[in-house]
Amino acid sequence: MNAPVLSVTSLVKRFGHLTAVDDVSFELMPGASLGIVGESGSGKTTTARILAGLEQPTSGTVTLDGEIVGGQSRRARLRQARLLQMIFQDPYGSFDPRRTVAESIAEPLRLHAPGPAAAHRARVGELLDQVGLSARAGESLPRELSGGQRQRAAIARALGIAPRVLVLDEAVAALDVSIQAQILTLLDELRRDTGISYVFVSHDLAVVRYITDTAVVMRHGRIVERGETEQILRSPRHPYTRLLLDSIPSPGWDLDRVARDRRALDAL
Amino acid sequence: MTLTIPALRARSARRRRRRPLAVSLAVAFLILLTVAGLLAPVLAPHSPDATSLLNSLLPPGAGEHWLGTDSTGRDVLSRIMYGARLSLLAPLGVVLLSGVLGIAIGLLAARAGGWADAVISRGMDIVFAFPSLLLAMLVVAVTGPGLTAPICALAVSYTPFVGRVVRSVAIQEGARPYMESYRVMGFGVLWVTLRHLLPNVMPVLIAQSALAFGYALVDLASLSYLGLGVRPPDADWGSMISQARSAILQGEPWSGLLPGLVVLLTVVSVNVLGEHIGGSIAGKREGS
């Protein structure tokens, strides 16, 4: 089990003259949790979208379970989907509004694990149970559920495919703090129980500290700092990481100093 | 499953309470017409083609002819009932054909994007700019009278009417994150388009089709009025108005006015229904 389940090598993505992702490399071991931290525009979401196959990299490779992914062939896309799934920031938008949650969860099961409908129904029940949703919630339309319930449903849908890696793109950013905590606890349990790996994309350092073991800090498309999450957050080496930490409101918070630091950093 | 029933019932009860009187009347009128057309052989008091020169141009309420007779003594009520068949079926054919074409072209444009979208959209603009009645007349001039050719011609000219709406809704719907989530799950573009995009476009499509039905009815009645639609002695409402021209000039307007009134009420009913469907969709969107 010493081979990384996901490794990203020299990933570059350009949109016209803008380089959104610039020479990004990292590895993820089975059962590990990696944070990608940065502000909006840092390239973290583009990186996540490349991992999920929603964008094609300009150069560089993504390797899943020892095999480079890419190509739009049906076989390649199915393999990528089986190994890696993604949770989006907006759980409401990520469901077909006309289908019940149970129907939405069952659909990828039919694609990836063809079998009798009864088996799928049973599996949907297990998945709902696993993420702490009632059978009644399963029969609801997405608009009838709360944000936290929807995000649980989205997690259940992704887990149904039994991926090795789950990419969470600001997955708790749209939720209330108390709901955030519930979802984070759920994710923690799931990782312990199933051995799934996470790539957790977030701007929220407190959330990243809780859910990840290691982290990379991205700025302007480049990784500026990497290491153990605790280590990075306790004693940041790069001025940008320090700036991110200083930007969190706290007792004795000096907004002027944050602004000064940012100007100094941008001048570099 | 039993758990959902109270929720569903509450939802439909809410909808029932909101339905305005005009919509109920429109639905009732359309059902009445459909039944009258379907059961015309049973319900019609007279044969639609039985002429009787002794009883020509009777006013409504005269003896056994409730809505009077036309210039050759045929019973107007019976002809309106038999006429409902062609007058309703033909626009339905137009709507179904243009619906299928519009969905295909609209979805193609929305999903292809780029230059393909531009070409399709400009093509639709050109067809849209061409008067539908003129196109139908040109086709009839080539093929001779009959309903098949004008139905096809009108279907083609209504396709942009449907296709443009399908395209814009599909673009809007296609930009929502769930489209991407299905891609990430490994579903193909065609699957996502047909299984998820199309059903979400459908409500708007139905509303638009109801409007198109009204236009098609008027266009087809106009063609029949011009003598380019159904062949006599078959009845449809447009040809009835046409045949009443001389009677109207003689001061006996009833045999033309009544089918005209039916056309008017049908188009209004269909439009009221279409607007209601469209409006309730908009409401649901805001509610979500």
Interface residues (C-beta under 8 A of the other chain):
Chain A: A52 G53 L54 R74 R77 L78 Q80 A81 R82 Q85 M86 F88 D90 G93 S94 F95 D96 P97 R98 T100 E107 P108 L111 H112 A135 R136 E139 S140 R143 E144 A154 R157 I161
Chain B: M1 L3 T4 A7 R176 P177 Y178 E180 S181 R183 V184 M185 G186 F187 G188 H196 P199 N200 S288
